[in-house]
Amino acid sequence: MVKCISILGSTGSIGRQSLTAAAHLGIPVAALAANRSISLLETQARRFSPRLAAVYDERAAGELRIALADTGVKVVSGPGGLLEAAAAAEADCVVTALSGSVGLLPTLAAIDAGKRIALANKETLVCAGELVMARAADSGAEIVPVDSEHSAIFQSLGGKLGSAEIRRILLTASGGPFRGMTRTETWHKTPQEAVHHPNWSMGAKISVDSATMMNKGLEFIEAMRLFSVTPDQITVLIHPQSVVHSAVEFVDGSVVAQLAAPDMVLPIQYALTWPCRAPAMETVKQLDLFSVGALTFLPPDLEQMPCLALAMAAARRGGTAPTVLSAANEAAVSRFLREEIPFGEIFECVAAALDSIHIVDRPSLEDILSADGLARNFVTGSGRR
């Protein structure tokens, strides 16, 4: 079990649940980082007494300094503040729960500092997976996935990031809140409808990604990077019950799966205790297979789930294509949540960005950051509704 943690994105859904897991396990917190949710961050800082609190938004950081003036918490700000929180000397583990590609550079800073990375920021591996995994190998940093699907694969592999014995990864998906609907039926769905996931409690961005099935596409790319497999070694299965969190089929035909009730505290806790396990909190629902009954698995309809198809194509294209995909999607989802574009136009924005932006085949970090910026600017300045 890790001895001390920093949490990047502590006010988001994964960050809050990470603090719950840390409190349950008795793990102290060295640093917290957030964008601008000052009231909640102040509450967290007063409860967990970190040495450091990082706020990305400069003005919000000033407000937090005043709010925490009677404590010993140091408040830092901006991109430099995130890097400082990621490399905090006291922590041997960093939970990367920031939303979007803003998590890339702090994750690299934590890797370079030799931390265990409890990885919940999938965009980091989507945008720069080869670079991130190479840096981790060079520094000796451990990467333990927090996404329920990748944690399930990790557990099915016996705590390894890859194996020559893998025939294919079986990546499960609930299908989201609009499963079974046509593109015409979902085109004008509202943000309120899109964030209402049937099985999971998640933040707004990842909930919308689940509704478009882009989240599964991002996880498809993340699985390639984490477990060193090709696109042809990953099969996506629609599994509405969200009980089998993913599985691995081995070369001898055996399939090993991880099952649990849908609760993100479980993979978060495992990332903090690996290679051991600890009893779960009493509030975590135990899996009762008698109550679950039938488990069903269906192939995805890629015509009705074009974002998933787009992500799989970007995975095969490689280079900066996944970077453009992820950044364009992030910008499009933000526009959708602000009700500037309809739900159906998220796919259109991302597809147009991939068609318009030059793809670099063997990108440097600078190429990746450039592609990210170009994709965001394309979507936000494209003149779409």
Secondary structure as GFF3:
##gff-version 3
##sequence-region A 1 385
A	DSSP	beta_strand	5	8	.	.	.	ID=ss1
A	DSSP	alpha_helix	13	25	.	.	.	ID=ss2
A	DSSP	beta_strand	29	34	.	.	.	ID=ss3
A	DSSP	alpha_helix	38	48	.	.	.	ID=ss4
A	DSSP	beta_strand	52	55	.	.	.	ID=ss5
A	DSSP	alpha_helix	58	67	.	.	.	ID=ss6
A	DSSP	beta_strand	74	77	.	.	.	ID=ss7
A	DSSP	alpha_helix	78	86	.	.	.	ID=ss8
A	DSSP	beta_strand	93	96	.	.	.	ID=ss9
A	DSSP	three_ten_helix	101	103	.	.	.	ID=ss10
A	DSSP	alpha_helix	104	112	.	.	.	ID=ss11
A	DSSP	beta_strand	116	119	.	.	.	ID=ss12
A	DSSP	alpha_helix	122	139	.	.	.	ID=ss13
A	DSSP	beta_strand	143	145	.	.	.	ID=ss14
A	DSSP	alpha_helix	148	156	.	.	.	ID=ss15
A	DSSP	beta_strand	166	173	.	.	.	ID=ss16
A	DSSP	alpha_helix	183	186	.	.	.	ID=ss17
A	DSSP	alpha_helix	191	194	.	.	.	ID=ss18
A	DSSP	alpha_helix	204	212	.	.	.	ID=ss19
A	DSSP	alpha_helix	214	227	.	.	.	ID=ss20
A	DSSP	three_ten_helix	231	233	.	.	.	ID=ss21
A	DSSP	beta_strand	234	238	.	.	.	ID=ss22
A	DSSP	beta_strand	244	250	.	.	.	ID=ss23
A	DSSP	beta_strand	255	259	.	.	.	ID=ss24
A	DSSP	alpha_helix	265	273	.	.	.	ID=ss25
A	DSSP	alpha_helix	289	292	.	.	.	ID=ss26
A	DSSP	alpha_helix	306	317	.	.	.	ID=ss27
A	DSSP	alpha_helix	321	337	.	.	.	ID=ss28
A	DSSP	alpha_helix	345	356	.	.	.	ID=ss29
A	DSSP	alpha_helix	365	380	.	.	.	ID=ss30
###
